[in-house]
């Protein structure tokens, strides 16, 4: 097992993570035996943050030969031109329609502009419509400075442990909880993002795991996975969600490594060394940003009214979202290239 498989199958991993998220968003009753497993699909978000951190390390190591100011300018330009145009299109469509229909998200023109530009109601009131995008853009602000820090002072790679402690503090130290506790969904994902950055160099060097390491890997997968499913199936709503998201940290790292091994096997399944299974997941992974922005609020909610059942709803959501995501990616890509010429 070579850790470079995480980079090699990054598209497939993102595609799998996106499917996990779609399955998580499709409604299912608490009494269903699949409920706990479906809720654990929320780990797809953590996989995205982890892979994003890995990708940022790869990008930064290529830029670091340039002067710091130039590297920072290029870094931010690439990151935000990739994510912001698609965000701006879908946020404008969603929040303007909501405002015109008195949906309640944006209560004034100022509030509307804040929601469209930076989704400030997420930061102020934990409004979760597209929360992953503003959270990612915020992490991008700090990522290059963290990467410069750990290259100069490698000991600071332990900072994610302090981030985990911060999650505990936010949950149970009441004055802090009252001030920023509404952002728990963000705080509890910060550690895995920076752990992804930490592992970026190991993946870039193509470090290998020994055969004996598979047992530790399996323990770090099975324990948090089983605990997460049980908590959701039996104790849903009776424990702070950040506790489960701390379990997601070892689960994410181990799942990504194991999935990398799995995709290496599935790549050999079909003729001409082209696995259509891998190809399909890679295709979905390439549209993951656009699928995330479209599927829940523009497709899924319109399909669920027909009460077709869990799996038909999930499949139809994916099938209906893909062409819309492709169109959005093309339009946003054109905007990015146009703006990029003048920035």
BABA-535505 format. One record per residue (C-alpha): z, y, x. Coordinates in Angstrom, 3 decimals, m for minus. Example, Ala and Ser with C-alpha at 12.3 -4.5 7.8 and 13.67 -1.06 7.14 Angstrom:
# residues 2
<pt><z>7.800</z><y>m4.500</y><x>12.300</x></pt>
<pt><z>7.140</z><y>m1.060</y><x>13.670</x></pt>
This chain:
# residues 343
<pt><z>0.000</z><y>0.000</y><x>0.000</x></pt>
<pt><z>m1.192</z><y>3.233</y><x>1.539</x></pt>
<pt><z>0.172</z><y>6.433</y><x>0.013</x></pt>
<pt><z>m3.286</z><y>7.971</y><x>0.323</x></pt>
<pt><z>m4.146</z><y>6.025</y><x>m2.864</x></pt>
<pt><z>m2.288</z><y>8.779</y><x>m4.737</x></pt>
<pt><z>m4.858</z><y>11.257</y><x>m3.471</x></pt>
<pt><z>m7.781</z><y>8.861</y><x>m3.858</x></pt>
<pt><z>m6.975</z><y>8.147</y><x>m7.510</x></pt>
<pt><z>m5.648</z><y>11.585</y><x>m8.414</x></pt>
<pt><z>m8.194</z><y>11.946</y><x>m11.228</x></pt>
<pt><z>m7.265</z><y>8.591</y><x>m12.734</x></pt>
<pt><z>m3.572</z><y>9.420</y><x>m12.480</x></pt>
<pt><z>m4.105</z><y>12.730</y><x>m14.265</x></pt>
<pt><z>m6.167</z><y>10.975</y><x>m16.930</x></pt>
<pt><z>m3.405</z><y>8.433</y><x>m17.519</x></pt>
<pt><z>m0.801</z><y>11.223</y><x>m17.650</x></pt>
<pt><z>m2.884</z><y>13.090</y><x>m20.228</x></pt>
<pt><z>m3.115</z><y>9.996</y><x>m22.425</x></pt>
<pt><z>0.661</z><y>9.548</y><x>m22.145</x></pt>
<pt><z>1.100</z><y>13.110</y><x>m23.402</x></pt>
<pt><z>m1.284</z><y>12.613</y><x>m26.337</x></pt>
<pt><z>0.567</z><y>9.443</y><x>m27.335</x></pt>
<pt><z>3.852</z><y>11.345</y><x>m27.060</x></pt>
<pt><z>2.618</z><y>14.074</y><x>m29.406</x></pt>
<pt><z>1.399</z><y>11.731</y><x>m32.168</x></pt>
<pt><z>4.108</z><y>11.390</y><x>m34.802</x></pt>
<pt><z>5.933</z><y>8.082</y><x>m35.216</x></pt>
<pt><z>9.042</z><y>7.312</y><x>m37.318</x></pt>
<pt><z>12.355</z><y>6.677</y><x>m35.577</x></pt>
<pt><z>12.527</z><y>3.206</y><x>m37.109</x></pt>
<pt><z>9.369</z><y>2.028</y><x>m35.337</x></pt>
<pt><z>9.944</z><y>m0.390</y><x>m32.439</x></pt>
<pt><z>7.458</z><y>1.630</y><x>m30.347</x></pt>
<pt><z>9.369</z><y>4.893</y><x>m30.818</x></pt>
<pt><z>11.326</z><y>4.777</y><x>m27.547</x></pt>
<pt><z>8.263</z><y>3.861</y><x>m25.502</x></pt>
<pt><z>6.194</z><y>6.560</y><x>m27.189</x></pt>
<pt><z>8.872</z><y>9.174</y><x>m26.432</x></pt>
<pt><z>8.871</z><y>8.113</y><x>m22.780</x></pt>
<pt><z>5.221</z><y>9.182</y><x>m22.674</x></pt>
<pt><z>6.701</z><y>12.616</y><x>m22.036</x></pt>
<pt><z>6.717</z><y>11.548</y><x>m18.378</x></pt>
<pt><z>3.056</z><y>12.542</y><x>m18.335</x></pt>
<pt><z>4.191</z><y>16.141</y><x>m17.861</x></pt>
<pt><z>6.272</z><y>15.158</y><x>m14.828</x></pt>
<pt><z>3.318</z><y>13.279</y><x>m13.357</x></pt>
<pt><z>1.217</z><y>16.435</y><x>m13.694</x></pt>
<pt><z>3.852</z><y>18.529</y><x>m11.937</x></pt>
<pt><z>4.204</z><y>15.952</y><x>m9.159</x></pt>
<pt><z>0.442</z><y>15.691</y><x>m8.587</x></pt>
<pt><z>0.137</z><y>19.465</y><x>m8.733</x></pt>
<pt><z>2.704</z><y>19.764</y><x>m5.951</x></pt>
<pt><z>0.828</z><y>17.188</y><x>m3.846</x></pt>
<pt><z>m2.458</z><y>19.008</y><x>m4.409</x></pt>
<pt><z>m0.958</z><y>22.358</y><x>m3.442</x></pt>
<pt><z>0.225</z><y>20.931</y><x>m0.118</x></pt>
<pt><z>m3.291</z><y>19.672</y><x>0.642</x></pt>
<pt><z>m4.721</z><y>23.071</y><x>m0.253</x></pt>
<pt><z>m2.138</z><y>24.998</y><x>1.757</x></pt>
<pt><z>m2.591</z><y>22.945</y><x>4.922</x></pt>
<pt><z>m6.293</z><y>23.849</y><x>4.862</x></pt>
<pt><z>m5.490</z><y>27.545</y><x>4.435</x></pt>
<pt><z>m2.576</z><y>27.800</y><x>6.852</x></pt>
<pt><z>m4.834</z><y>28.326</y><x>9.882</x></pt>
<pt><z>m5.745</z><y>31.731</y><x>8.456</x></pt>
<pt><z>m3.437</z><y>34.788</y><x>8.585</x></pt>
<pt><z>m0.618</z><y>34.579</y><x>6.041</x></pt>
<pt><z>m1.858</z><y>37.462</y><x>3.902</x></pt>
<pt><z>m5.355</z><y>35.997</y><x>3.731</x></pt>
<pt><z>m3.996</z><y>32.526</y><x>2.992</x></pt>
<pt><z>m1.830</z><y>33.821</y><x>0.167</x></pt>
<pt><z>m4.690</z><y>35.800</y><x>m1.351</x></pt>
<pt><z>m7.001</z><y>32.780</y><x>m1.273</x></pt>
<pt><z>m4.294</z><y>30.474</y><x>m2.591</x></pt>
<pt><z>m3.437</z><y>32.613</y><x>m5.600</x></pt>
<pt><z>m7.082</z><y>33.390</y><x>m6.328</x></pt>
<pt><z>m8.041</z><y>29.710</y><x>m6.443</x></pt>
<pt><z>m5.027</z><y>28.608</y><x>m8.435</x></pt>
<pt><z>m5.121</z><y>31.274</y><x>m11.128</x></pt>
<pt><z>m8.896</z><y>31.352</y><x>m11.511</x></pt>
<pt><z>m8.711</z><y>27.625</y><x>m12.245</x></pt>
<pt><z>m6.035</z><y>27.808</y><x>m14.904</x></pt>
<pt><z>m5.929</z><y>31.325</y><x>m16.346</x></pt>
<pt><z>m9.378</z><y>31.729</y><x>m18.007</x></pt>
<pt><z>m8.935</z><y>28.536</y><x>m20.068</x></pt>
<pt><z>m5.402</z><y>29.623</y><x>m20.930</x></pt>
<pt><z>m6.550</z><y>33.104</y><x>m21.977</x></pt>
<pt><z>m9.264</z><y>31.745</y><x>m24.273</x></pt>
<pt><z>m7.050</z><y>29.261</y><x>m26.106</x></pt>
<pt><z>m3.952</z><y>31.488</y><x>m26.180</x></pt>
<pt><z>m6.020</z><y>34.317</y><x>m27.672</x></pt>
<pt><z>m7.496</z><y>31.995</y><x>m30.282</x></pt>
<pt><z>m4.126</z><y>30.506</y><x>m31.227</x></pt>
<pt><z>m1.896</z><y>33.593</y><x>m31.197</x></pt>
<pt><z>m4.391</z><y>36.000</y><x>m32.783</x></pt>
<pt><z>m4.965</z><y>33.617</y><x>m35.690</x></pt>
<pt><z>m1.215</z><y>33.066</y><x>m35.960</x></pt>
<pt><z>m0.601</z><y>36.817</y><x>m35.992</x></pt>
<pt><z>m3.258</z><y>37.443</y><x>m38.650</x></pt>
<pt><z>m1.850</z><y>34.639</y><x>m40.796</x></pt>
<pt><z>1.750</z><y>35.841</y><x>m40.286</x></pt>
<pt><z>2.652</z><y>32.548</y><x>m38.645</x></pt>
<pt><z>5.755</z><y>33.964</y><x>m37.001</x></pt>
<pt><z>5.103</z><y>33.502</y><x>m33.290</x></pt>
<pt><z>3.993</z><y>37.075</y><x>m32.603</x></pt>
<pt><z>5.831</z><y>39.707</y><x>m34.629</x></pt>
<pt><z>4.067</z><y>42.815</y><x>m33.264</x></pt>
<pt><z>1.031</z><y>43.828</y><x>m31.244</x></pt>
<pt><z>3.215</z><y>44.079</y><x>m28.146</x></pt>
<pt><z>4.605</z><y>40.610</y><x>m28.794</x></pt>
<pt><z>1.077</z><y>39.314</y><x>m29.380</x></pt>
<pt><z>m0.174</z><y>40.700</y><x>m26.065</x></pt>
<pt><z>2.849</z><y>39.279</y><x>m24.248</x></pt>
<pt><z>2.213</z><y>35.836</y><x>m25.744</x></pt>
<pt><z>m1.471</z><y>35.897</y><x>m24.846</x></pt>
<pt><z>m1.078</z><y>37.224</y><x>m21.309</x></pt>
<pt><z>1.996</z><y>35.337</y><x>m20.067</x></pt>
<pt><z>3.391</z><y>33.486</y><x>m23.117</x></pt>
<pt><z>6.520</z><y>35.589</y><x>m22.825</x></pt>
<pt><z>8.065</z><y>34.099</y><x>m25.956</x></pt>
<pt><z>8.441</z><y>30.895</y><x>m23.979</x></pt>
<pt><z>10.515</z><y>32.720</y><x>m21.377</x></pt>
<pt><z>12.438</z><y>34.743</y><x>m23.974</x></pt>
<pt><z>12.893</z><y>32.282</y><x>m26.847</x></pt>
<pt><z>11.725</z><y>28.818</y><x>m25.666</x></pt>
<pt><z>8.541</z><y>28.927</y><x>m27.753</x></pt>
<pt><z>6.879</z><y>25.666</y><x>m26.734</x></pt>
<pt><z>3.309</z><y>25.920</y><x>m28.008</x></pt>
<pt><z>1.676</z><y>25.881</y><x>m24.561</x></pt>
<pt><z>4.802</z><y>25.916</y><x>m22.391</x></pt>
<pt><z>3.350</z><y>23.814</y><x>m19.560</x></pt>
<pt><z>0.819</z><y>26.505</y><x>m18.580</x></pt>
<pt><z>3.213</z><y>29.459</y><x>m18.091</x></pt>
<pt><z>5.635</z><y>27.083</y><x>m16.356</x></pt>
<pt><z>2.902</z><y>26.002</y><x>m13.939</x></pt>
<pt><z>1.816</z><y>29.580</y><x>m13.270</x></pt>
<pt><z>5.418</z><y>30.505</y><x>m12.497</x></pt>
<pt><z>5.778</z><y>27.617</y><x>m10.043</x></pt>
<pt><z>2.555</z><y>28.681</y><x>m8.341</x></pt>
<pt><z>4.253</z><y>31.997</y><x>m7.538</x></pt>
<pt><z>6.907</z><y>30.276</y><x>m5.419</x></pt>
<pt><z>4.976</z><y>27.305</y><x>m4.027</x></pt>
<pt><z>3.341</z><y>28.940</y><x>m0.967</x></pt>
<pt><z>6.623</z><y>30.473</y><x>0.177</x></pt>
<pt><z>8.362</z><y>27.100</y><x>m0.175</x></pt>
<pt><z>5.579</z><y>25.452</y><x>1.835</x></pt>
<pt><z>5.878</z><y>28.055</y><x>4.594</x></pt>
<pt><z>9.641</z><y>27.525</y><x>4.619</x></pt>
<pt><z>9.562</z><y>23.738</y><x>4.968</x></pt>
<pt><z>6.906</z><y>23.875</y><x>7.682</x></pt>
<pt><z>9.148</z><y>26.174</y><x>9.685</x></pt>
<pt><z>12.470</z><y>24.584</y><x>8.706</x></pt>
<pt><z>11.905</z><y>20.956</y><x>7.590</x></pt>
<pt><z>15.555</z><y>20.535</y><x>6.597</x></pt>
<pt><z>14.843</z><y>22.682</y><x>3.532</x></pt>
<pt><z>12.875</z><y>19.799</y><x>2.048</x></pt>
<pt><z>16.268</z><y>18.907</y><x>0.558</x></pt>
<pt><z>16.133</z><y>21.929</y><x>m1.741</x></pt>
<pt><z>15.053</z><y>19.788</y><x>m4.743</x></pt>
<pt><z>18.578</z><y>18.325</y><x>m4.669</x></pt>
<pt><z>19.934</z><y>21.845</y><x>m5.216</x></pt>
<pt><z>17.427</z><y>22.202</y><x>m8.068</x></pt>
<pt><z>18.847</z><y>19.067</y><x>m9.679</x></pt>
<pt><z>22.359</z><y>20.517</y><x>m9.336</x></pt>
<pt><z>21.088</z><y>23.679</y><x>m11.002</x></pt>
<pt><z>19.956</z><y>21.609</y><x>m14.004</x></pt>
<pt><z>23.505</z><y>20.259</y><x>m14.384</x></pt>
<pt><z>24.939</z><y>23.774</y><x>m14.061</x></pt>
<pt><z>22.552</z><y>25.168</y><x>m16.677</x></pt>
<pt><z>23.529</z><y>22.456</y><x>m19.131</x></pt>
<pt><z>27.319</z><y>22.581</y><x>m18.850</x></pt>
<pt><z>28.426</z><y>25.895</y><x>m17.287</x></pt>
<pt><z>28.579</z><y>27.836</y><x>m20.527</x></pt>
<pt><z>27.864</z><y>31.433</y><x>m19.367</x></pt>
<pt><z>24.765</z><y>30.245</y><x>m17.499</x></pt>
<pt><z>23.766</z><y>27.972</y><x>m20.374</x></pt>
<pt><z>23.945</z><y>30.882</y><x>m22.796</x></pt>
<pt><z>21.786</z><y>33.021</y><x>m20.504</x></pt>
<pt><z>19.037</z><y>30.600</y><x>m19.437</x></pt>
<pt><z>19.804</z><y>27.295</y><x>m21.143</x></pt>
<pt><z>16.877</z><y>27.768</y><x>m23.527</x></pt>
<pt><z>14.564</z><y>27.093</y><x>m20.555</x></pt>
<pt><z>15.927</z><y>23.588</y><x>m19.933</x></pt>
<pt><z>12.458</z><y>22.089</y><x>m20.395</x></pt>
<pt><z>11.332</z><y>24.197</y><x>m17.421</x></pt>
<pt><z>14.362</z><y>23.809</y><x>m15.160</x></pt>
<pt><z>14.371</z><y>20.021</y><x>m15.481</x></pt>
<pt><z>10.742</z><y>19.834</y><x>m14.281</x></pt>
<pt><z>11.155</z><y>22.100</y><x>m11.248</x></pt>
<pt><z>12.552</z><y>19.368</y><x>m8.909</x></pt>
<pt><z>9.626</z><y>16.952</y><x>m9.366</x></pt>
<pt><z>7.123</z><y>19.720</y><x>m8.606</x></pt>
<pt><z>8.719</z><y>20.482</y><x>m5.250</x></pt>
<pt><z>9.224</z><y>16.782</y><x>m4.514</x></pt>
<pt><z>5.461</z><y>16.486</y><x>m4.955</x></pt>
<pt><z>5.011</z><y>19.191</y><x>m2.311</x></pt>
<pt><z>7.464</z><y>17.346</y><x>m0.045</x></pt>
<pt><z>5.490</z><y>14.112</y><x>m0.357</x></pt>
<pt><z>2.174</z><y>15.864</y><x>0.212</x></pt>
<pt><z>2.351</z><y>15.480</y><x>3.979</x></pt>
<pt><z>3.175</z><y>11.748</y><x>3.741</x></pt>
<pt><z>0.154</z><y>11.281</y><x>1.497</x></pt>
<pt><z>m2.075</z><y>13.406</y><x>3.734</x></pt>
<pt><z>m1.016</z><y>11.334</y><x>6.785</x></pt>
<pt><z>m1.788</z><y>8.154</y><x>4.814</x></pt>
<pt><z>1.664</z><y>6.702</y><x>5.407</x></pt>
<pt><z>1.962</z><y>3.056</y><x>4.491</x></pt>
<pt><z>4.625</z><y>1.137</y><x>2.628</x></pt>
<pt><z>5.677</z><y>m2.247</y><x>3.966</x></pt>
<pt><z>5.554</z><y>m5.377</y><x>1.832</x></pt>
<pt><z>9.364</z><y>m5.363</y><x>1.643</x></pt>
<pt><z>9.317</z><y>m1.839</y><x>0.190</x></pt>
<pt><z>7.825</z><y>m3.094</y><x>m3.074</x></pt>
<pt><z>11.253</z><y>m4.352</y><x>m4.181</x></pt>
<pt><z>12.829</z><y>m0.921</y><x>m3.841</x></pt>
<pt><z>9.813</z><y>0.561</y><x>m5.609</x></pt>
<pt><z>10.219</z><y>m1.851</y><x>m8.514</x></pt>
<pt><z>13.937</z><y>m1.064</y><x>m8.810</x></pt>
<pt><z>13.184</z><y>2.681</y><x>m8.863</x></pt>
<pt><z>10.646</z><y>2.049</y><x>m11.617</x></pt>
<pt><z>12.369</z><y>m0.515</y><x>m13.808</x></pt>
<pt><z>15.841</z><y>1.069</y><x>m13.919</x></pt>
<pt><z>14.867</z><y>4.579</y><x>m15.087</x></pt>
<pt><z>12.071</z><y>3.252</y><x>m17.311</x></pt>
<pt><z>14.333</z><y>0.832</y><x>m19.158</x></pt>
<pt><z>17.098</z><y>3.436</y><x>m19.434</x></pt>
<pt><z>14.698</z><y>6.083</y><x>m20.781</x></pt>
<pt><z>13.229</z><y>3.787</y><x>m23.415</x></pt>
<pt><z>16.701</z><y>2.651</y><x>m24.508</x></pt>
<pt><z>18.040</z><y>6.208</y><x>m24.684</x></pt>
<pt><z>15.135</z><y>7.317</y><x>m26.865</x></pt>
<pt><z>15.130</z><y>4.243</y><x>m29.075</x></pt>
<pt><z>18.895</z><y>4.066</y><x>m29.635</x></pt>
<pt><z>20.389</z><y>7.465</y><x>m28.738</x></pt>
<pt><z>17.613</z><y>9.920</y><x>m29.561</x></pt>
<pt><z>19.037</z><y>13.354</y><x>m30.362</x></pt>
<pt><z>22.515</z><y>12.425</y><x>m29.114</x></pt>
<pt><z>22.263</z><y>13.349</y><x>m25.432</x></pt>
<pt><z>21.014</z><y>16.368</y><x>m23.456</x></pt>
<pt><z>17.328</z><y>15.832</y><x>m22.722</x></pt>
<pt><z>17.707</z><y>17.038</y><x>m19.138</x></pt>
<pt><z>19.642</z><y>13.812</y><x>m18.401</x></pt>
<pt><z>16.600</z><y>11.731</y><x>m19.261</x></pt>
<pt><z>14.379</z><y>14.070</y><x>m17.268</x></pt>
<pt><z>16.515</z><y>13.431</y><x>m14.215</x></pt>
<pt><z>15.664</z><y>9.750</y><x>m14.727</x></pt>
<pt><z>12.016</z><y>10.800</y><x>m14.839</x></pt>
<pt><z>12.196</z><y>11.942</y><x>m11.195</x></pt>
<pt><z>12.413</z><y>8.463</y><x>m9.575</x></pt>
<pt><z>10.348</z><y>7.051</y><x>m12.446</x></pt>
<pt><z>7.530</z><y>9.513</y><x>m11.782</x></pt>
<pt><z>7.348</z><y>8.866</y><x>m8.043</x></pt>
<pt><z>7.480</z><y>5.083</y><x>m8.412</x></pt>
<pt><z>5.050</z><y>5.048</y><x>m11.359</x></pt>
<pt><z>2.490</z><y>7.154</y><x>m9.478</x></pt>
<pt><z>2.615</z><y>4.814</y><x>m6.461</x></pt>
<pt><z>2.361</z><y>1.687</y><x>m8.625</x></pt>
<pt><z>m0.475</z><y>3.167</y><x>m10.683</x></pt>
<pt><z>m2.308</z><y>3.978</y><x>m7.466</x></pt>
<pt><z>m2.080</z><y>0.285</y><x>m6.533</x></pt>
<pt><z>m3.206</z><y>m0.689</y><x>m10.041</x></pt>
<pt><z>m6.260</z><y>1.591</y><x>m9.949</x></pt>
<pt><z>m7.247</z><y>0.114</y><x>m6.603</x></pt>
<pt><z>m7.412</z><y>m3.272</y><x>m8.354</x></pt>
<pt><z>m9.206</z><y>m2.064</y><x>m11.478</x></pt>
<pt><z>m11.830</z><y>m0.304</y><x>m9.348</x></pt>
<pt><z>m13.134</z><y>m3.760</y><x>m8.428</x></pt>
<pt><z>m13.391</z><y>m5.053</y><x>m11.978</x></pt>
<pt><z>m17.005</z><y>m4.244</y><x>m12.784</x></pt>
<pt><z>m20.431</z><y>m4.513</y><x>m11.175</x></pt>
<pt><z>m21.762</z><y>m2.206</y><x>m8.466</x></pt>
<pt><z>m18.203</z><y>m1.338</y><x>m7.430</x></pt>
<pt><z>m17.937</z><y>1.135</y><x>m10.317</x></pt>
<pt><z>m15.021</z><y>0.558</y><x>m12.669</x></pt>
<pt><z>m15.703</z><y>2.129</y><x>m16.031</x></pt>
<pt><z>m11.972</z><y>1.942</y><x>m16.675</x></pt>
<pt><z>m11.313</z><y>4.124</y><x>m13.645</x></pt>
<pt><z>m14.309</z><y>6.316</y><x>m14.406</x></pt>
<pt><z>m13.083</z><y>7.011</y><x>m17.939</x></pt>
<pt><z>m9.583</z><y>7.937</y><x>m16.778</x></pt>
<pt><z>m11.027</z><y>10.079</y><x>m13.985</x></pt>
<pt><z>m13.216</z><y>11.891</y><x>m16.528</x></pt>
<pt><z>m10.229</z><y>12.558</y><x>m18.782</x></pt>
<pt><z>m8.246</z><y>13.702</y><x>m15.740</x></pt>
<pt><z>m10.953</z><y>16.212</y><x>m14.875</x></pt>
<pt><z>m10.566</z><y>17.737</y><x>m18.344</x></pt>
<pt><z>m6.776</z><y>17.414</y><x>m18.509</x></pt>
<pt><z>m6.044</z><y>21.159</y><x>m18.540</x></pt>
<pt><z>m8.482</z><y>21.756</y><x>m21.371</x></pt>
<pt><z>m7.341</z><y>18.665</y><x>m23.303</x></pt>
<pt><z>m3.745</z><y>19.842</y><x>m23.059</x></pt>
<pt><z>m4.640</z><y>23.269</y><x>m24.462</x></pt>
<pt><z>m6.709</z><y>21.895</y><x>m27.338</x></pt>
<pt><z>m5.418</z><y>18.544</y><x>m28.538</x></pt>
<pt><z>m2.052</z><y>19.244</y><x>m30.181</x></pt>
<pt><z>m2.586</z><y>22.468</y><x>m32.120</x></pt>
<pt><z>m6.321</z><y>22.418</y><x>m32.774</x></pt>
<pt><z>m7.115</z><y>18.712</y><x>m33.279</x></pt>
<pt><z>m4.060</z><y>16.502</y><x>m33.779</x></pt>
<pt><z>m2.430</z><y>18.555</y><x>m36.529</x></pt>
<pt><z>m5.680</z><y>18.413</y><x>m38.534</x></pt>
<pt><z>m5.988</z><y>14.644</y><x>m38.150</x></pt>
<pt><z>m2.358</z><y>13.794</y><x>m38.902</x></pt>
<pt><z>m2.659</z><y>15.153</y><x>m42.461</x></pt>
<pt><z>m4.780</z><y>12.098</y><x>m43.319</x></pt>
<pt><z>m1.939</z><y>9.714</y><x>m42.365</x></pt>
<pt><z>m4.216</z><y>7.183</y><x>m40.704</x></pt>
<pt><z>m1.455</z><y>5.562</y><x>m38.691</x></pt>
<pt><z>m0.324</z><y>5.983</y><x>m35.124</x></pt>
<pt><z>m3.095</z><y>4.356</y><x>m33.090</x></pt>
<pt><z>m6.090</z><y>5.508</y><x>m35.198</x></pt>
<pt><z>m4.695</z><y>9.053</y><x>m35.054</x></pt>
<pt><z>m4.245</z><y>8.883</y><x>m31.281</x></pt>
<pt><z>m7.735</z><y>7.490</y><x>m30.661</x></pt>
<pt><z>m9.411</z><y>9.999</y><x>m32.987</x></pt>
<pt><z>m7.499</z><y>12.834</y><x>m31.336</x></pt>
<pt><z>m8.768</z><y>11.859</y><x>m27.886</x></pt>
<pt><z>m12.352</z><y>11.322</y><x>m29.093</x></pt>
<pt><z>m12.465</z><y>14.621</y><x>m30.999</x></pt>
<pt><z>m10.810</z><y>16.608</y><x>m28.214</x></pt>
<pt><z>m13.068</z><y>15.502</y><x>m25.345</x></pt>
<pt><z>m16.241</z><y>17.413</y><x>m26.341</x></pt>
<pt><z>m14.220</z><y>20.533</y><x>m27.144</x></pt>
<pt><z>m12.465</z><y>20.262</y><x>m23.779</x></pt>
<pt><z>m15.837</z><y>19.911</y><x>m22.026</x></pt>
<pt><z>m17.120</z><y>23.082</y><x>m23.703</x></pt>
<pt><z>m13.943</z><y>24.977</y><x>m22.848</x></pt>
<pt><z>m14.169</z><y>23.892</y><x>m19.218</x></pt>
<pt><z>m17.764</z><y>25.113</y><x>m18.957</x></pt>
<pt><z>m16.985</z><y>28.484</y><x>m20.549</x></pt>
<pt><z>m13.809</z><y>28.991</y><x>m18.495</x></pt>
<pt><z>m15.643</z><y>27.894</y><x>m15.344</x></pt>
<pt><z>m18.340</z><y>30.491</y><x>m15.926</x></pt>
<pt><z>m15.684</z><y>33.183</y><x>m16.369</x></pt>
<pt><z>m13.895</z><y>32.028</y><x>m13.210</x></pt>
<pt><z>m17.068</z><y>32.188</y><x>m11.132</x></pt>
<pt><z>m17.963</z><y>35.604</y><x>m12.517</x></pt>
<pt><z>m14.515</z><y>37.065</y><x>m11.869</x></pt>
<pt><z>m14.318</z><y>35.350</y><x>m8.493</x></pt>
<pt><z>m17.313</z><y>37.327</y><x>m7.238</x></pt>
<pt><z>m15.444</z><y>40.590</y><x>m7.718</x></pt>
<pt><z>m11.868</z><y>39.623</y><x>m6.812</x></pt>
